[in-house]
Amino acid sequence: MRTLVVGIGNTILGDDGVGVHVVRRLRERDLPEGVDLEEIGIAGLGLLDLARGYDRLIAIDAILTGAAPGTIHVLEGDDVARAAHLGPAHEADLPGTLEIGRKLLGDAMPREVLVVAIEVVDVTTFSEKMSCDVEAAIPWALEKVEALLRGL
Amino acid sequence: MTKKITIDPITRLEGHGRIDILLDDAGNVADAYLQVVELRGFEKFCQGRPVEELPRITPKICGVCPGAHHIASAKACDAVYGVEPPPAGRKLRELFLNAHIAHSHLLHFFALAAPDFLLGAEAPAARRNLLGLIDALGEETGRAVLRARGFAQKIQAIIAGHAIHPVAALPGGMAKALLAEERAAIEVMAVELAAFCEQALALFETRVLGDRACAAAIEGDTYCHETYYAGLVDTAGRVNFYDGKVRVVDPGGAEVALFAASDYLEHIAERVLPWSYLKLPYLKKVGWRGFTDGKESGVYRVNSLARLNVACGMATPRAEEAYQRLFARFGQKPVHHTLAYHWARLIECLFASEETLRLARDPEITDARVRTVPTGTPKEGVGVVEAARGTLYHHYRTNSQGMVEAVNLIVATAQNNAAMNMSVKKAAAALIHAGKVDDQLLNRVEMAFRAYDPCLACATHALPGRMPLEVRLHRGGELVRTLSRDSS
């Protein structure tokens, strides 16, 4: 089974980049066979270019739901579809992108899609630093992603 | 007592935005505003960094126009160091920028514009998107869109290392030359890209202009403002995305300014409003007269239609024919009809793809000499390009070590800000009567500014997990009714 883990976000907009930071930390880890890591700025159609050909896609993203900063949400199936604005609206959001992929790319699209989303605070101030609660959540997000990769 | 309608957030647009429509006692439109959330602290973020880092940092400002920021930034750096890229370096930047614009314009049409025209404003909100369009036009068309946009991205990635995080443009030129086999790969993709862009334009000319209701909306008065226009032109006065002088024409089409990027502060002033984070650039010599059009008002517009309006023509054959068809249909120049921005965008998309192909076939494009290494003392410089959304200015000042002291950016969406507010108000006033509001009507109001392809708080993408578009009706400060776009 081939898995793509993709961090989504902008690393110069503070908490927005948390997904990318998680992937950069994953690069230092010893991961199971068949796992590739990628980074992308926004979850538009470019995600399809990366995800095609994989069996499973794990997207790591920032989210704002009103939960405590640093809370880690794992979304799958219908939850991903309900996260209606997980991504930019310019071309298609994440659920829309995935649906377009399934419709047009067929079997080349990953069968399984999971989103690990970290609750963030500030995504509108230019900074390379994240909020302390979000920074502190990174080890937990890493643990969660590694558990998913090992099928735990 | 006024009633307030809020459209929040604006659907199908990059970033966050909100439209407030204020109704009077009779339920007619008293006023309307477009509000955006702006990203903060960019200048502070840049201060103290080496200026040559900015071509890599500024593309991250915007999730949809990284390529334009990359090139504008590199050109500003050229000016800071007083260097000119060698011919191949310049041509590689042009090739990259044209592929970037073709990508952006194609996506805007199929993902944002076409659903309004081809599915109709009456289609349910949940279907007025790329998915609904694929259902209507067929999966083959959907696959062709994905393929063409993929090529446009791949071409940028070959030249600049990455389409979304480009790294190749540096002060004085480019970091790497184009290999012969890379050039050949680009040419193959550019041929197909140009063919698809021609099909997209044909689709617009037959299906949209050929539809009576769409044509009436495009040619009618609801979406129309007589303003000034600005855009880059080459020495022959033709549209050019990469370089040239900024030409400004008045609402009658007469040239009122033709200036080099470095002189922009003599021509453009910026107004700050208490209710908006986004500044309002206007023509300094005409002056600010408020949100109004006409020759006395310094409000000007940028982006596709503006570029065609200020130019004398297009530099490529098929785009030139299409350009002639547009002005022949309206029988006037400039064309003031806001929805014609969509038509102009597809003409430019064809132009960008023809330019991509022309440059891919230029024998000089694979020349190994792509950079003039700066040796002078850095100081201050302005770089300008046409981004997909309009003229983009980058202005940097550094100390003698090249460390950034001051940064000023004037982005396209800010320049269209005043006109977008006027367009929203005019459309709302024409469409909303006696307090009757529904989803279809509000979508028609949104179409007024969707034509500008605005990029609001560009690069941030984390949004609430569930935030349907809501329209809130207020009376006397109380929420009396909520309309959700999803449930309509």
Interface residues (C-beta under 8 A of the other chain):
Chain A: I8 G9 N10 T11 I12 L13 D15 D16 I40 G41 I42 A43 G44 L45 G46 L48 D49 D61 A62 I63 L64 T65 G66 H73 R82 A83 A84 H85 L86 G87 P88 A89 H90 E91 A92 G96 E99 I100 K103 L104 L105 A117 V120 V123 T124 T125 F126 S127
Chain B: T11 R12 L13 E14 V37 E38 L39 R40 G41 F42 K44 F45 I57 K60 I61 G63 V64 P66 L107 H108 A111 L112 N129 L130 L131 I134 E139 G142 R143 L146 R149 G150 Q153 A163 I164 H165 C455 A457 A459 T460 H461 A462 L463 P464 G465 R466 M467 P468
